Amino acid sequence: MATASVNFTGERLDRDVEADVAIIGGGYTGLSTAYHLAKAGKSVVLLEKETIASGASGRNAAGWMPGWPGPSPHDVRQAFGPEKGDQLNQMIVDASNEFPHFVRTNRLDPEFSESGVAMCAPTIALGDKLRAIADQWRELSVEIDDVPTETVSELTGCSAFSAAAIYRKAGTLNPVNYSRGLAKLTVEAGVKIFEHSEVTDVVQENDDWVVRSEYGSVRANYVIAATGAYSAERPLAKLGTGQYKIPAMVFASKPAPEIVARLMPQQLPIASNHPIKLFWIMSDGAGRLVGSMLYPSNNKQSFRKLALRFEAHLKAYYPDMPSPEWDRAWSGYLDIIPGRVVQILELAPRLLAPIGYSGSGSIAAFGVGKELAKAIACEDLKNCPVPIRRPSRVWGTRFVPWLTRALSR
């Protein structure tokens, strides 16, 4: 928010309106779906509780790359069957190819970078998994370069990783710029976006859905609840029982180009494929070091203690790194679901909720929005590449987030 250069302001919904589709949530998924629906000729109204980019889409660690957060393409194929699995994997491939061109052509984010991302493995076993997944994505024409074992430390600036692969169609962005830029483009396409318009109820009246806020309502044929981990208990309570809300933190230093050069010698963002210990570092255009970790179990710590804890997290990989001056920190929620592959919940007929990006939403949300819009425009939900399922309750919605945070230490 502090460094974003793209602005967007939407009015509050203060009247009753009608549309083909009502969308709840102004994040990556809601905006992508709204834009592609409008381009398909549908009338769309989008309601955002606060402001564009105020939720997970503005609070993430600012990276984008193709892939699933854990599963391989073969895992997806096995879980969903050859036809649906292939469609899902191809959706990611197509989105990763289209996304950078889409952002650049429409000038959505001045800080957008197609730098590539170094995905690294901290153990031999995870190195084998990293190489296997990279091979599978390469079979689908995703551009990934293997890094020779003897040069991994030259790439990462440390000896903590046993293997690495460079995803070339990947990079960084300012997520607030991108969200606001996409909102402006979506309005230009004909979508009505209302901010500060919290949804208080979603009800059926005859054959229509009515989405109500404090001062107005939207009557529509379809409703898309694109709220993810930020779903309110009411009226979208079913979403909260079908996911794990995992809190994460992002830290940014004051400009420290010397430290950045030491941690990222080849100027590539670095990520780890460890399934629990979240690791990500990057640099913005001003030379700030930006990184993330899971939010600690004790949420009453001061900024100084949290920053020192994150620094200790980094020094487990870079024991000799100098200490930067930490400037900002913010937190948000990851919406994790079993299997860690996005799906669409059918809460009721024509009331749909994409969920489960599981920490890897930039590319997937762009693709889901495009494919869901296509399915609605063609009245062909059965052939949507993203699985559409009835909601189910996951076990341990409070215990699993606590355990994950405890194990990440």
N, C-alpha and C positions, 0 to 999 in steps of 0.2 A: 504493500500500500504506500509506503513512504517513498519508494523510488519509481512508482508507476508514472508513465507519462501520458497514457491514454485515459480519457475521462468518459464517463457515461452517467446520465441521470434519467431516471424514469419517474413518471408521476405515480401517485397512489391511486388505486382503484376506488372510485367514489360513485360508481353507478352500476347498473345492470347491463351486461353486454352479452353478445352471442358469438359463437365461433364453431368451426368444425371440431377443433381440438383445443382443450385447455391443458396447459402444462404447469405443474407445480414445481418450482425450483429453478433458479437462474444460474446453474453451474454448467460444466462442460456438456453433460448429457442433455439437459433441458434446452440449452441454446442450440446444440447441434441438431437435435430433433426438430426444434421450432424452425430453424433456418431451412432444413431440407424439406419439411412439410410445406413451408411457404413457397419454395421453388417448385414444388409439385402442384401448386395451385390451391392449397388448403388455407382457410382462414384460421389463424392461431392467436390465442391470448396466453401470455406467460405471466404467472404471479410469483414474485419473490418476496419472502418474508422480510428480509432486510435489504441489502443492496447486492447488485451483481458482484460476484467473487467474494462474498462474505463467508461462504461455507468452505467445504473441502477443496473446491476448485481454485480458490484464492489462497489457501493455506498450505498447499503441498510444497514439496521440495524442488519444484521447478524443472524436473527432467521429463523427457519424452523419449520413448524407444519402443520398438515392436516386441511383442512376446506376451506371455502369461507370467504372473508372479509366482512361479514355482513349477506348474505342470509343463510338460513338453508337448509339442504338437501330437506326438504319438499317444500321450496320456489323454489328451482331449478327444482324439479319435476313438480311443478305447472306451472312454466314459460316455460319449454321446452317440457312438456308432459311426461307421465310415462316412455316411452321407452328411449328417449334421456336423460331425467333427471336422470334416474337410471344409465345410462351409464356414465354420467358426474360424479355423486357422486362416482361410483365404481372406476373411473379413479383416483380420489383423494385418495381413500382408498388403491388401489393397489400401487400407487406411494409412499404413506407414508410408506408402508410396505417394498418396494423394495429400496427406497432411502438410508436409513442408511447403509444397507448391501452393496449397490453399492459403496457408498463413502468409506467405510472402506476396502472392498475387494480390491479396486483399489488404495487405499492409496492416495486419491485425496487431503485431507486436514488434516495435523497433528493436527489442533486445533478443529477438528470436535467433537461435544459433543452431546450425546443423554441423556441430563439431564432431559428432560421434560420441559414443560412451564406452568406457572400458568396464566390462562386466568381469568381476574377479572372484576367485574361489579361495577361501582361507584354509582348506584342507585338501588332501589328495583325493578323497572320495568325492568331495564337491567339485574338484577339478574334473574328474571323470564325467560327472553329471553335466557340468558346464559344456564340455566338449561334445557330449552326446546331443544335448539340446541344440547347440550351435549347428551341428551337422544336419539335424532335422529341419531347422529353419532354412539352412542353405539349400536343401532339397526343394524348398518352396520359393527359391530365388530371393531370399533375404540376404543382403550383403553383410557378411560377418567375416572378419579376419582373425585367424588364430594367431596368438602371440607365442613365439618360441619360449620354452620354459626358462632359458638362460637370460631372456630379456624382460621378464615380467617385472623385476625390480626396477629396471630402467623406466618402465612405463608408469609404475605406481609410486616410485620414490621410497619404497620400503620393502622389507623381506617377509611381510606378513601373508602374502598371497602366493599360492603354489601354481596357479594357472590363471590365464586371462584370455578374453576374446573381445575384439573391438567391433561393436555394432555401428556400422557406418551411417545407416539411415536412422540417426538418433541425435539428441542434443539437449539444449536447455532453452528456456523461455522465461519471461516474467509472467506468471500465471494470472496476475491481475490485469496486466495489459491485454493478454490474449482473451480473457473472459470479457472484458469491456469492449475490446475490438470486435469480438464475435457478436456481442449484444448490439452494437451499432450496425453491423452488417445485417443482422437479423431484422432489425427495425426497418432498414432500407428495403428489405425483401417483403415487407408488409406486415410483420408480426407486431402486435401490441404488447409491450412489456410494461408491467406495473411493479414498482418496488414498494417496500414498506407495506405490503399487502398480504399479511399472514392469513393463511387459509384456516378457517374455523370449522368448516364442515364440508363434506362431500356426500351428496344424497342423490338418489334417483327420483326423477319426477316424470312419470309416463315413460317415454322411450329416451329421455335425455338425462344427462348428468348435470347437476348444478353444483358448482364450486363456490362456496360463500366465503367472503372475508368480512371484516367489520363494517365496511361502508359500501359494499357492492357485491356483485356475483357474476359468474360466468356460466352461461348455459351452453353445453357442448355435447357432441355425439361421443367423443372420446376424451378421456382424461389420462394424462401421463404424469405419474408421481415420480419426478426425477430428484428425489431428496436424499437417497442413499442413507448414510449414517446419521443424517440430520433430520430424520423423520420424526415428527411430533407423535406423542403417545396417542393423541386424537387429532385428526380422524384417521390416521394411517398406522394404527397400533400394530397391525399384522407385520409391518416391515421391521419393527423393532425386535420381534420375536424370531425372525428368520435370519439374523446376522449377528456377528460379533463386532461391537464397536471398540476398536483398538485405538487408544489415544497416542499420538505421536507429536514430537516437538521438532521444530526447525530453528536453527541458530544462524545468525549472520554476524560476522565481525566487521569492524571498521576496515576500510581499504588496507590490505596487507599483501601487496603483490609479491614481496620476497618470500613470504610464507607459502603463498599459493604456488609459486614456482617450485618450491622445495617439495610440497606434497603432490603436485601434479606436474612433473617435469615435461610432459608432452602436451600439456594444456587440455587434457581430456578429463571430463567428469569421471569419477570412479565409484562404482557400485559393487556390492557383495551379493553373492547368491546364497548366503547363509539363510536358512528358512526362518530363523527367529531373530538373530542379532542384526537388526537393521543397520546398514552402513551406506552412506551416500555423501560425497563431497563434490562441490563444484565451485566455480568462481563466476561472479557476474562481471559486467563490463567495466566496473570501477575497481576490480581487484578485491572485492570482498570474498572471504571464505564463507560458503554456505553449506551447511550439513544438517543431518537429521538423526534422531534416535527415537526409540519408543519412550513415551512419557513414564517416568519412574512411578513406582507404587505409591510413594509418599508425595501427594500433590500439593503440599503446603510449604514447599521449599522456596526460598528467595531466588531472584534472578541470578544472583552471584553464585549460589550453591548449584543451581541448575547448570549454569555456564561451566563451572568447574567440573561438574559431573560429565558434561558433554566433552570437555577437553580431555578428561581421563579416558572417555570412550575412544577418542581419536588416538590418544597416546598408547593405547593397547596395540595399535597398528604402527604408529609413528612415535616410538619412545623418546626420540631426541628432538621432536619438533619444538620450536619456540612457541611461546604463548601469545596468541593474538589478543587484541583488545575486543572482547565480545560486546556487541552494540545492541542487538535486537534478538528477541526470541518470540515465537508464537506456536500455538498448538492447534491441533485439529483431530478429526477422527477418520480412521480407515474403516470401510465397511467390508469386513472379511466374511466369506461364506465357505462352508465345506466344499472342497474341490478347487476353490480359488479361481473359478472361471465365471465371468459375468453371465447372468441369466435375467429373464424378464418374468416377474411374478404377475399372474392374472388374479388380482384381488377380487374382481368381479367382471362380468362381461363388459369389455371396452374400458376397463379401469386397470391400467398397466403400470408396472413399476420396475424399471431396470435397477439391478442391485448386484453387489458383489465384485466390484472392480479389484478389491483386495490389495490396494496400494499401487496399482498400475493402470491409471485411468485415462491419461491424456490421449493416447492413440485409440484405445478401446472405446472410450466415450464418443470420440468423433465417428468411429465406425458404427457403433450401436445406434447413434442418432440418425445416421444416414439410412441404415437398414430398417430401423423401426418406422421411420417416415415413409420409406418405400412400401413397406407392408401395409401401413394404414391407408396410404393413398390408393393402393391397388386393392384394398379390402382382401388381403391375402396373408393373414397372420400365420397361417400354417406353414408357409414357406419362408418365414423369417429365419435367417441363419442363427439368430440368438434363441436358445431354448426358451419357450414360454411355458411356465409351470404354475401350478397352484401353490400358494404359500404353505410352508411347513415350519414347525417350531424346531429350532436347534437347541441342543442341550447346553446348559451352563453359560447363559448369556452374560452372567456377571463373573463366574469363576474363571472361564477361559481367558478373558482379557487380563484379569489379575495374574493368572499363572503365566501368561505370555510375557507380561511386563517383568515378572519376577525372574523368569528364565533368561531374559535378554541381558541381565547384568553381566 
